Amino acid sequence: MKNGIENGYYHEITPSGFGIAIKAGKVLFSKQSDFQKVEVFETESDLGRVLTLDDLMMTTEGDEYHYHEMIAHIPMMHHKKPESVLVIGGGDGGTVREVLKHKTVKKVVLCEIDGMVIDACKEFLPTISCGLTDPRVEIKVEDAIEFIKDKKNKYDIVLIDSTDPMGPGEGLFTEEFYTNVKSSLKEGGIVAAQSESPFVNKTEIKKMYDLLKKVFPICSTYTSNIPTYPGGYWAWAFCSESVKPLSYLDDERCEEITKTCKIYNKDYHMARFALPNYLKEIL
């Protein structure tokens, strides 16, 4: 069975031989960009509209907060005053939306290689992409591999909201790229990077963290559940030159942000760095 919509259902089957099925409705947008197939479709489910790239699940209206709140608020809360933020990938805008909830933020740069993703999400996923029109946001439709090379001491937070390590996202999983990201950080800066499913992508995770640990003296992992992602369980890397996980948490900002979130709160945050034994062995 191929990934994508067939016989009224969207399927995504992992290399391990299992996956998800969602009853599909009307296809709202389906085009081939210079990089990938971009598709948005309605579903006959509680998930609402869905964005896929090359027939792989990217986000749904129904469970997107499981991903976007985690990639944004965990690292942001560990910084005492995040003002300048770079989001790499994330053309759907959900990560940018969450970052903007932090009142300290003065500027967010979104660097997305595929402008078609941004345009499609602005039109068909407005509850996710709503932050992209904020005056604090600068959108760069560029290859992040090239964009980051000359950025030095520029960002408090870098969020690598990339696709899987294949196709246009492949170059975002290299030692050279991570080294350039580290150079772009200001003192006390933090990087968070999506790092695939600990259950489905064991080989990819090990390779990624081996590279990150060569570049960053502090490299940890936090996890959470995402219902529509492979295995339903996801990981993010937390990297810095000087900031250890849970060493600082802005309680006042945490309380304010929690009021706007569906999943994030302080107790949930504090538990994210507790890892299952099988993941500890992989790392």
BAFI-3210 file (N, C-alpha, C; in Angstrom, 3 decimals, decimal comma, padded with zeros to 6 digits):
// residues 283
n [1|2|3|4|5|6|7|8|9|10|11|12|13|14|15|16|17|18|19|20|21|22|23|24|25|26|27|28|29|30|31|32|33|34|35|36|37|38|39|40|41|42|43|44|45|46|47|48|49|50|51|52|53|54|55|56|57|58|59|60|61|62|63|64|65|66|67|68|69|70|71|72|73|74|75|76|77|78|79|80|81|82|83|84|85|86|87|88|89|90|91|92|93|94|95|96|97|98|99|100|101|102|103|104|105|106|107|108|109|110|111|112|113|114|115|116|117|118|119|120|121|122|123|124|125|126|127|128|129|130|131|132|133|134|135|136|137|138|139|140|141|142|143|144|145|146|147|148|149|150|151|152|153|154|155|156|157|158|159|160|161|162|163|164|165|166|167|168|169|170|171|172|173|174|175|176|177|178|179|180|181|182|183|184|185|186|187|188|189|190|191|192|193|194|195|196|197|198|199|200|201|202|203|204|205|206|207|208|209|210|211|212|213|214|215|216|217|218|219|220|221|222|223|224|225|226|227|228|229|230|231|232|233|234|235|236|237|238|239|240|241|242|243|244|245|246|247|248|249|250|251|252|253|254|255|256|257|258|259|260|261|262|263|264|265|266|267|268|269|270|271|272|273|274|275|276|277|278|279|280|281|282|283]
n.u [000,841|000,574|001,701|-000,500|-003,624|-006,117|-008,825|-010,625|-009,379|-006,690|-003,469|-000,582|002,164|004,643|008,183|008,385|006,105|003,595|001,016|-001,027|-004,492|-006,757|-009,953|-010,563|-011,564|-012,561|-010,061|-008,234|-006,027|-003,444|-000,401|002,679|005,635|008,837|010,243|008,751|005,698|002,874|000,134|-003,156|-005,911|-009,361|-010,788|-012,907|-013,225|-012,201|-009,916|-009,861|-008,575|-005,729|-002,215|000,039|003,285|004,848|003,165|003,459|002,632|002,361|001,019|-002,035|-005,189|-006,434|-004,621|-002,297|-001,202|000,086|002,587|003,579|003,474|005,312|007,824|008,317|007,821|009,247|012,147|012,068|011,222|013,435|015,183|016,195|015,410|014,197|014,580|015,246|014,493|014,994|013,319|013,621|012,528|009,169|007,052|004,286|003,602|002,860|004,763|005,907|003,644|003,350|005,788|005,472|003,802|005,310|006,082|008,496|009,664|011,054|011,689|011,073|012,470|011,521|012,716|012,147|012,308|010,476|008,238|005,668|004,519|004,147|002,315|000,119|-000,651|-001,288|-003,619|-005,324|-005,005|-005,596|-005,772|-003,463|-001,414|-001,630|000,129|002,010|001,580|002,178|003,765|006,279|007,450|009,657|009,827|011,745|012,190|014,128|016,998|017,874|020,348|022,215|021,457|022,115|024,852|026,376|025,513|026,187|026,355|023,648|021,028|018,784|017,289|017,074|014,990|014,621|012,549|012,115|011,423|011,346|014,527|015,096|014,818|014,095|014,754|017,012|019,664|019,629|020,394|023,148|026,615|028,008|025,942|024,767|026,916|027,081|024,634|025,065|026,994|025,424|024,097|023,498|025,188|024,272|022,346|019,894|019,123|016,481|015,510|013,515|013,453|012,532|010,756|011,141|010,376|009,916|012,002|014,673|017,333|017,849|017,628|019,782|021,975|021,584|021,844|024,431|025,845|024,992|026,049|028,726|028,949|027,609|028,177|026,249|023,655|020,570|017,517|014,045|010,651|007,331|003,845|002,368|-000,468|-000,941|001,515|004,194|004,209|003,179|004,657|007,109|010,288|012,517|015,527|017,465|019,702|022,723|025,400|025,772|023,465|021,703|019,160|016,205|017,528|016,826|013,774|011,276|009,018|006,902|006,414|005,848|003,437|001,771|001,877|000,833|-001,898|-002,701|-002,422|-003,009|-001,753|000,713|002,139|003,605|004,108|003,908|006,004|008,260|008,389|009,134|011,761|012,279|013,136|012,300|013,687|014,549|015,022|017,045|019,093|019,476|020,468]
n.v [-001,200|002,187|005,358|008,124|009,303|006,972|005,096|006,546|006,956|008,382|007,098|006,374|004,476|003,083|002,205|000,024|-001,375|-000,685|001,778|004,714|005,445|007,654|008,893|010,407|013,581|016,210|017,222|020,050|021,414|020,599|020,311|020,121|021,296|022,911|021,276|019,273|017,347|019,097|019,039|019,678|018,571|017,955|016,117|013,430|013,401|013,991|015,375|017,441|019,594|018,545|018,682|017,413|016,437|015,238|013,066|012,405|012,745|015,961|017,979|018,400|020,015|019,132|017,963|019,458|021,065|019,400|019,027|021,665|023,235|021,918|021,992|024,688|025,924|024,495|024,918|027,769|028,568|028,033|030,047|033,185|035,661|035,563|037,117|037,240|035,038|032,217|030,265|027,324|025,790|024,695|025,868|025,834|027,491|027,075|026,774|029,318|030,779|029,872|030,711|033,472|033,948|034,538|037,324|038,601|038,408|039,961|039,698|037,342|035,136|033,311|030,702|029,088|026,667|026,140|027,994|027,428|025,840|027,647|029,463|027,776|026,985|029,426|029,994|027,744|026,695|028,518|028,792|027,710|028,987|031,628|033,361|034,236|036,653|038,547|041,570|041,267|039,176|037,915|036,604|034,314|032,874|030,567|028,392|026,922|025,868|027,376|029,920|030,068|030,113|032,520|033,693|034,947|034,891|035,769|034,889|034,164|031,892|028,968|027,125|024,089|023,089|020,912|018,880|015,285|013,428|013,399|014,083|017,575|018,164|016,805|017,841|019,205|017,681|017,361|017,451|019,768|021,619|021,755|022,837|025,390|026,370|026,452|028,490|030,633|031,324|033,486|034,305|032,044|030,929|028,679|025,645|023,869|020,885|019,000|015,506|013,103|009,885|008,036|005,410|004,475|005,456|004,604|004,163|006,516|008,426|007,805|008,337|011,092|012,205|011,474|013,161|015,705|015,708|015,937|018,560|020,209|020,913|020,473|018,348|017,145|015,184|015,496|014,363|013,711|012,931|012,550|012,237|011,683|011,200|009,005|006,102|007,543|008,887|011,205|012,923|015,544|017,361|019,046|021,549|023,241|025,540|026,289|026,133|024,029|021,491|022,171|023,742|026,333|028,060|030,166|031,139|033,007|033,710|031,179|030,622|032,479|031,633|029,067|029,463|029,861|027,531|024,108|021,781|022,328|022,889|023,675|021,360|019,351|020,111|019,737|017,013|016,175|015,508|013,077|009,898|006,842|003,560|002,169|004,219|005,655|003,796|003,834|006,408]
n.w [000,000|-000,909|000,411|000,992|-000,489|-001,049|-002,227|-000,654|001,770|003,639|003,895|005,838|005,931|007,902|007,533|009,160|008,822|009,826|010,479|009,963|009,270|007,804|007,302|004,343|002,969|000,841|-001,461|-001,109|-002,001|-004,172|-005,413|-007,254|-006,106|-006,635|-005,035|-003,740|-003,372|-002,469|-000,401|000,738|002,498|003,334|006,103|007,134|010,005|013,449|013,111|011,316|008,794|006,833|006,285|003,978|002,842|000,041|000,387|003,055|006,474|007,843|009,396|011,295|011,734|014,006|015,869|015,938|017,933|019,727|018,660|017,942|020,297|021,875|020,490|020,575|023,223|025,215|024,786|024,740|027,284|028,803|028,368|029,535|028,483|025,667|022,641|019,932|017,396|015,362|013,042|011,388|008,509|009,024|007,566|007,751|009,804|012,454|014,526|014,608|015,402|018,081|019,220|019,156|021,269|023,442|025,190|025,261|022,804|020,026|017,350|014,785|012,564|009,824|008,023|005,244|002,763|000,757|-000,765|-001,607|000,348|002,455|001,261|000,691|003,260|004,455|003,059|003,415|005,981|008,215|011,047|011,945|010,565|011,273|012,636|010,822|009,599|011,453|012,457|013,600|012,340|009,939|006,773|005,039|002,044|001,449|001,143|004,052|004,668|003,248|004,093|006,828|006,999|007,176|009,472|012,525|016,035|016,476|017,152|019,854|020,185|018,225|016,234|014,809|012,673|010,859|007,900|007,405|007,347|004,441|000,917|000,470|003,096|003,846|004,017|006,388|008,446|009,200|010,268|009,551|009,086|011,670|013,055|011,940|012,795|015,564|015,628|015,011|017,295|020,074|023,179|025,692|024,155|022,690|021,026|019,546|018,019|015,857|016,157|015,117|015,405|018,314|018,441|015,852|014,231|014,981|014,026|012,566|014,592|016,318|014,636|014,193|016,802|017,444|015,732|016,658|019,246|018,740|018,147|020,026|023,425|025,361|025,030|024,935|025,223|024,684|024,932|023,598|023,055|019,820|018,170|015,349|014,178|013,038|014,964|017,068|018,960|019,794|019,395|020,445|020,056|022,471|022,621|023,525|024,309|026,891|028,481|030,534|030,446|032,283|034,084|034,382|034,586|033,508|035,575|035,725|033,041|032,128|033,416|032,167|029,468|029,649|029,918|027,343|026,014|024,912|025,675|026,901|030,105|033,304|034,910|032,985|031,321|033,022|033,109|030,600|029,946|031,026|030,130|028,371|028,948|026,604|024,788|026,038|025,762|022,989|022,640]
ca.u [000,000|001,333|001,258|-001,350|-005,065|-006,548|-010,103|-011,300|-008,614|-005,263|-002,654|000,871|002,691|006,057|009,018|008,194|004,944|002,348|000,843|-002,314|-005,470|-007,687|-010,979|-010,294|-012,637|-012,200|-008,694|-008,329|-004,829|-002,503|000,504|004,083|006,532|010,185|010,885|007,931|004,252|002,226|-001,289|-004,023|-007,228|-010,268|-011,018|-014,170|-012,747|-011,970|-008,612|-010,003|-007,745|-004,422|-001,141|001,049|004,349|005,204|002,232|003,798|001,932|003,069|000,240|-003,493|-005,827|-006,914|-003,614|-001,048|-000,648|000,983|003,932|004,038|003,710|006,508|009,060|008,521|007,820|010,287|013,387|011,842|011,114|014,755|015,942|015,720|014,757|014,340|014,123|015,475|014,249|015,024|012,619|014,073|011,403|007,977|006,286|002,862|003,437|002,455|005,841|005,969|002,493|003,630|006,903|004,977|003,097|006,283|006,080|009,865|010,127|011,030|011,762|011,127|012,786|011,134|013,466|011,467|012,797|009,388|007,219|004,335|004,006|003,676|001,120|-000,994|-001,091|-001,964|-004,956|-006,177|-004,825|-005,399|-005,597|-002,074|-000,495|-002,062|001,219|002,927|001,328|002,581|004,856|007,570|007,893|010,281|009,820|012,791|012,007|015,517|017,583|018,463|021,757|022,965|021,061|022,701|026,311|027,009|024,834|027,035|025,944|022,479|019,731|018,668|016,695|016,912|014,093|014,750|011,233|012,366|010,779|012,161|015,855|015,071|014,346|014,610|015,198|018,151|020,853|019,478|020,808|024,574|027,485|028,300|024,765|024,636|028,004|026,674|023,543|025,688|027,654|024,414|023,522|024,083|025,551|023,092|021,374|019,393|018,570|015,622|015,359|012,697|014,382|011,873|010,073|012,029|009,900|009,980|013,218|015,797|018,617|017,989|017,848|021,146|022,871|021,403|022,392|025,887|026,325|024,730|026,956|030,034|028,897|027,125|028,578|025,017|022,718|019,608|016,330|012,738|009,673|005,906|003,034|001,701|-001,343|-000,927|002,870|004,563|004,419|002,459|005,601|008,077|011,421|013,194|016,838|017,678|021,157|023,242|026,786|025,870|022,197|021,287|017,708|015,585|018,369|016,130|012,420|010,640|007,720|005,870|006,094|005,252|002,035|001,058|001,800|-000,034|-003,285|-002,981|-002,034|-003,838|-000,973|001,853|002,081|004,871|004,277|004,177|007,352|009,266|008,439|009,463|013,132|012,341|013,138|012,181|014,975|015,000|015,541|018,341|020,062|019,754|021,226]
ca.v [000,000|003,420|006,479|009,057|009,056|005,886|004,496|007,351|007,051|008,701|006,121|006,506|003,227|003,211|001,089|-001,112|-002,125|-000,236|003,212|005,304|005,647|008,735|009,014|011,655|014,306|016,964|017,734|021,498|021,907|019,535|020,740|019,746|022,450|022,569|020,421|018,200|017,424|019,794|018,714|019,955|017,978|017,829|014,746|013,142|012,985|015,094|015,975|018,606|019,609|017,909|019,023|016,385|016,726|013,951|012,093|012,134|013,618|017,092|018,542|018,409|021,016|018,520|017,607|020,177|021,662|018,430|019,266|023,053|023,715|021,270|022,468|026,097|026,394|023,868|025,728|029,196|028,759|027,896|031,268|034,238|036,732|035,311|038,248|036,968|033,614|031,699|029,006|026,719|024,952|025,202|026,741|025,883|028,651|026,735|027,052|030,778|031,195|029,598|031,570|034,833|034,054|035,031|038,778|039,097|038,241|041,161|039,342|035,938|034,879|031,991|030,336|027,930|026,514|025,945|029,020|026,875|025,370|028,840|029,989|026,837|027,005|030,708|029,956|026,634|026,345|029,831|028,732|027,324|029,943|032,998|034,201|034,629|038,047|039,414|042,464|040,836|038,012|038,096|035,323|034,109|031,657|030,260|027,161|027,234|025,455|028,543|031,083|030,066|030,086|033,779|034,243|034,770|035,577|036,525|034,422|033,596|030,572|028,433|025,976|023,374|022,476|020,385|017,640|014,104|013,505|012,941|015,154|018,913|018,278|015,924|018,599|019,799|016,657|017,147|018,105|021,120|022,465|021,971|023,732|026,741|026,763|026,825|029,785|031,692|031,581|034,407|033,678|031,536|030,509|027,301|025,052|022,686|020,312|017,795|014,390|011,881|009,000|007,086|004,042|004,093|005,924|004,378|004,347|007,935|009,171|007,575|009,077|012,518|012,615|011,341|014,393|016,840|015,643|016,405|020,013|020,900|020,285|020,057|017,796|016,284|014,800|015,490|013,647|013,861|012,170|013,221|011,154|011,335|010,959|007,587|005,583|008,354|009,304|012,029|013,431|016,777|017,587|020,308|021,726|024,549|025,545|026,628|025,989|022,650|021,344|022,337|024,561|027,607|028,102|031,437|030,764|033,987|033,533|029,848|030,731|033,211|030,805|027,915|029,874|029,899|026,246|022,923|020,691|022,793|023,483|023,481|019,956|018,582|020,509|019,131|015,563|015,850|015,010|011,703|009,064|005,392|002,865|001,812|005,420|005,916|002,881|004,319|007,655]
ca.w [000,000|-000,999|001,221|000,262|-000,482|-001,919|-001,828|000,349|003,013|003,625|004,613|005,934|006,455|008,238|007,064|010,066|008,393|010,434|010,280|010,296|008,206|008,115|006,272|003,639|002,312|-000,357|-001,607|-001,268|-002,682|-004,496|-006,485|-007,153|-006,093|-007,108|-004,049|-003,185|-003,555|-001,359|-000,456|001,885|002,263|004,462|006,544|007,815|011,314|014,380|012,810|010,457|007,590|006,960|005,350|003,724|001,880|-000,571|000,962|004,455|007,418|008,421|010,496|011,183|012,595|015,232|016,883|015,681|019,155|020,355|018,111|017,940|021,667|022,419|019,867|020,895|024,608|026,046|024,758|025,025|028,731|029,420|028,097|030,437|027,737|024,224|021,832|018,509|017,182|013,994|012,804|010,138|008,108|009,710|006,689|008,120|010,684|013,810|015,473|014,716|016,221|019,490|019,629|019,334|022,549|024,424|025,044|025,129|021,424|019,199|015,932|014,399|011,162|009,330|006,825|004,658|001,392|-000,204|-000,618|-001,850|001,645|003,172|000,600|000,867|004,654|004,683|002,468|003,820|007,396|008,854|012,499|012,193|009,922|011,607|013,116|009,755|009,217|012,553|012,016|014,133|011,575|008,631|006,063|004,049|001,248|001,109|001,653|005,360|004,672|002,799|004,898|008,163|006,942|007,567|010,651|013,702|017,258|016,024|017,654|021,198|020,018|016,871|016,233|013,538|012,454|009,525|007,482|007,678|006,716|003,054|000,047|000,767|004,485|004,129|004,376|007,725|009,413|008,989|011,248|009,070|009,334|013,110|013,452|011,545|013,694|016,837|015,459|014,900|018,604|021,030|024,452|026,373|023,163|022,753|019,809|019,635|016,684|015,818|015,956|014,649|016,346|019,002|018,248|014,437|013,556|015,904|013,335|012,247|015,837|016,786|013,750|014,430|018,099|017,361|015,109|017,551|020,396|018,290|017,973|021,221|024,694|026,043|024,053|025,627|024,456|025,348|024,114|023,873|022,109|018,705|017,729|013,933|013,680|013,096|016,301|018,048|020,007|019,062|020,172|020,047|020,663|023,193|022,516|023,913|024,795|028,310|029,205|030,748|030,602|033,597|034,962|034,563|034,026|033,796|036,142|035,379|031,627|032,030|033,838|031,120|028,268|029,927|029,706|025,904|025,434|025,113|026,252|027,690|031,437|034,001|035,294|031,764|030,914|033,891|032,874|029,207|029,807|031,542|028,929|028,557|028,914|025,258|024,141|026,667|025,157|021,635|022,718]
c.u [000,879|000,812|000,428|-002,803|-005,409|-007,830|-010,747|-010,579|-007,190|-004,531|-001,216|001,385|004,187|006,855|008,880|006,913|003,638|002,217|-000,526|-003,194|-006,466|-008,689|-010,876|-011,554|-012,111|-010,733|-008,787|-007,182|-003,912|-001,660|001,907|004,922|007,874|010,849|010,081|006,467|003,636|000,721|-001,976|-005,387|-008,055|-010,381|-012,408|-013,831|-012,600|-010,664|-008,716|-009,142|-006,341|-003,467|-000,211|002,064|004,883|004,440|002,590|003,147|002,837|002,303|-001,246|-004,045|-006,174|-005,874|-002,306|-000,402|000,280|002,426|004,392|004,283|004,995|007,795|009,357|008,739|008,881|011,593|013,168|011,798|012,455|015,643|015,348|015,007|014,937|013,736|014,199|015,407|014,308|014,280|013,031|013,061|010,140|007,131|004,804|002,564|003,094|003,514|005,988|004,838|002,778|004,748|006,402|004,169|004,009|006,467|007,483|010,328|009,944|011,035|011,839|011,436|012,361|011,883|012,921|011,859|011,676|008,266|005,810|003,701|003,421|002,361|-000,091|-001,542|-001,762|-003,404|-005,867|-006,042|-004,614|-005,217|-004,174|-001,122|-000,717|-000,927|002,119|002,726|001,693|003,769|006,230|008,194|008,468|010,378|010,901|012,524|013,369|015,887|018,316|019,933|022,643|022,695|021,865|024,219|026,972|026,350|025,657|026,479|024,664|021,175|019,822|018,181|016,686|016,077|014,142|013,507|011,234|011,453|011,712|013,496|015,901|014,568|014,920|015,127|016,482|019,381|020,795|019,850|022,277|025,380|027,798|027,143|024,626|025,726|027,658|025,524|024,115|026,336|026,658|023,827|024,265|024,491|024,279|022,008|021,042|018,855|017,630|015,387|014,479|013,609|013,669|011,250|011,046|011,635|010,116|011,355|014,463|017,149|018,878|018,284|019,284|022,143|022,801|022,056|023,901|026,498|026,152|025,716|028,385|030,107|028,561|027,571|027,391|024,026|021,820|018,406|015,089|011,710|008,245|005,145|002,459|000,837|-001,179|000,468|003,238|004,898|003,706|003,337|006,754|009,152|011,930|014,545|016,882|019,186|021,566|024,715|026,834|024,612|021,816|019,768|017,280|016,444|017,742|014,756|011,778|009,208|006,601|005,441|005,419|003,767|001,200|000,839|000,825|-001,500|-003,687|-002,814|-003,023|-003,083|000,103|001,428|003,381|005,106|004,614|005,594|008,407|009,429|008,957|010,843|013,333|012,151|012,959|013,540|015,458|015,548|016,890|019,429|020,445|020,688|022,575]
c.v [001,255|004,448|007,425|008,649|007,978|005,275|005,222|007,505|007,527|007,667|006,613|005,264|003,393|002,057|-000,157|-001,899|-001,778|001,263|003,686|005,348|006,691|008,842|010,393|012,252|014,997|017,388|019,213|022,069|020,732|019,961|020,228|021,018|022,036|021,532|019,179|018,379|018,028|019,554|019,082|019,354|017,969|016,360|014,629|012,548|014,208|015,837|017,213|018,484|019,091|018,462|017,836|016,908|015,400|012,810|011,663|013,180|014,725|017,678|018,389|019,487|020,429|018,241|018,384|020,738|020,708|018,647|020,705|023,609|023,136|021,810|023,912|026,359|025,738|024,655|027,184|029,471|028,635|029,118|032,404|035,378|036,506|036,436|037,957|035,461|033,295|030,376|028,499|025,661|025,550|026,126|026,784|027,010|028,340|027,033|028,552|031,295|031,010|030,491|032,976|035,019|034,603|036,539|039,368|039,146|039,527|040,827|037,838|035,874|033,448|031,742|029,012|027,828|026,541|026,952|028,513|026,368|026,547|029,332|029,086|026,888|028,323|030,657|028,917|026,209|027,629|029,780|028,343|028,411|031,391|033,914|034,751|036,062|039,037|040,286|042,080|039,709|038,436|036,725|035,319|032,799|031,316|028,887|027,498|026,849|026,616|029,752|031,184|030,274|031,364|034,434|033,920|035,566|036,395|036,149|033,896|032,149|030,207|027,160|025,325|022,511|021,870|019,221|016,481|014,190|012,857|014,102|016,496|019,072|017,541|016,674|019,254|018,825|016,321|017,896|019,539|022,073|022,768|022,907|025,178|027,253|027,208|028,210|030,934|032,094|032,681|033,647|033,270|031,032|029,026|026,896|023,922|022,196|019,082|016,625|013,048|011,049|008,033|005,636|003,561|004,358|005,764|004,644|005,819|008,764|009,005|008,372|010,578|012,963|012,433|012,598|015,590|016,874|016,021|017,922|020,745|020,178|019,828|019,607|016,791|016,022|014,982|014,910|014,014|013,035|013,073|012,169|010,730|011,134|009,487|007,112|006,356|008,963|010,006|012,571|014,741|016,838|018,970|020,501|023,152|024,408|025,737|026,346|024,512|022,586|021,456|023,134|025,919|027,486|029,410|031,172|031,722|033,833|032,187|029,894|031,437|032,341|029,650|028,240|029,822|028,533|025,127|021,794|021,196|023,322|023,112|022,020|019,095|018,854|019,746|017,626|015,192|015,231|013,642|010,750|007,584|004,713|002,578|003,019|005,812|005,038|003,320|005,516|007,472]
c.w [000,000|000,005|000,358|000,333|-001,510|-001,354|-000,643|001,669|002,732|004,472|004,700|006,648|006,692|007,622|007,938|009,769|009,079|010,241|010,676|009,053|008,670|006,974|005,628|003,036|001,064|-000,328|-001,960|-002,094|-002,947|-005,693|-006,197|-007,183|-006,698|-006,215|-003,677|-003,581|-002,301|-001,460|000,862|001,568|003,545|004,860|007,156|009,177|012,196|014,077|011,942|009,208|007,874|005,899|005,218|002,718|001,361|000,092|002,387|005,352|007,954|009,604|010,221|012,102|013,960|016,288|016,743|016,937|019,894|019,898|018,354|019,335|022,247|021,803|020,274|022,381|025,489|025,973|025,147|026,518|029,451|029,177|028,914|029,715|026,240|023,402|020,334|018,271|015,694|013,958|011,428|009,727|008,698|008,875|006,970|009,095|012,120|014,854|015,688|015,600|017,707|020,012|019,957|020,611|023,651|024,209|024,902|023,678|020,623|017,706|015,766|012,910|010,836|008,032|006,303|003,183|000,360|000,037|-000,844|-000,558|002,418|002,578|000,809|002,283|005,017|004,190|003,120|005,288|008,215|010,361|012,873|011,709|010,350|012,048|012,022|009,282|010,322|012,111|012,556|013,312|010,233|007,965|004,989|003,318|000,660|001,634|002,950|005,439|004,253|003,685|006,182|008,150|007,439|008,778|011,901|014,884|017,047|016,731|019,087|021,133|018,543|016,972|014,854|013,361|011,054|009,195|007,824|006,919|005,339|002,215|000,456|002,189|004,796|004,622|005,738|008,826|009,207|010,040|010,836|009,356|010,817|013,629|013,109|012,415|015,043|016,749|015,397|016,246|019,349|022,287|025,198|025,444|023,241|021,385|020,203|018,218|016,742|015,457|015,801|015,780|017,006|018,776|016,811|013,829|014,421|015,251|013,053|013,494|016,332|015,948|014,029|015,729|018,167|016,753|016,035|018,716|020,023|018,290|019,269|022,491|025,538|024,975|024,766|024,732|025,305|024,384|024,506|022,844|021,034|018,024|016,276|013,354|013,828|014,511|017,391|019,131|019,315|019,992|019,575|020,747|021,298|023,275|022,886|024,266|026,305|029,127|029,300|030,889|032,065|034,581|035,244|033,933|034,463|034,269|035,738|033,923|031,389|032,369|032,774|029,886|028,465|029,652|028,234|025,237|025,747|025,790|027,207|029,062|032,158|034,381|034,084|031,265|031,722|033,646|031,490|029,038|030,456|030,366|029,254|028,364|027,501|024,501|024,740|026,050|023,750|021,671|023,387]
res [m|k|n|g|i|e|n|g|y|y|h|e|i|t|p|s|g|f|g|i|a|i|k|a|g|k|v|l|f|s|k|q|s|d|f|q|k|v|e|v|f|e|t|e|s|d|l|g|r|v|l|t|l|d|d|l|m|m|t|t|e|g|d|e|y|h|y|h|e|m|i|a|h|i|p|m|m|h|h|k|k|p|e|s|v|l|v|i|g|g|g|d|g|g|t|v|r|e|v|l|k|h|k|t|v|k|k|v|v|l|c|e|i|d|g|m|v|i|d|a|c|k|e|f|l|p|t|i|s|c|g|l|t|d|p|r|v|e|i|k|v|e|d|a|i|e|f|i|k|d|k|k|n|k|y|d|i|v|l|i|d|s|t|d|p|m|g|p|g|e|g|l|f|t|e|e|f|y|t|n|v|k|s|s|l|k|e|g|g|i|v|a|a|q|s|e|s|p|f|v|n|k|t|e|i|k|k|m|y|d|l|l|k|k|v|f|p|i|c|s|t|y|t|s|n|i|p|t|y|p|g|g|y|w|a|w|a|f|c|s|e|s|v|k|p|l|s|y|l|d|d|e|r|c|e|e|i|t|k|t|c|k|i|y|n|k|d|y|h|m|a|r|f|a|l|p|n|y|l|k|e|i|l]
***
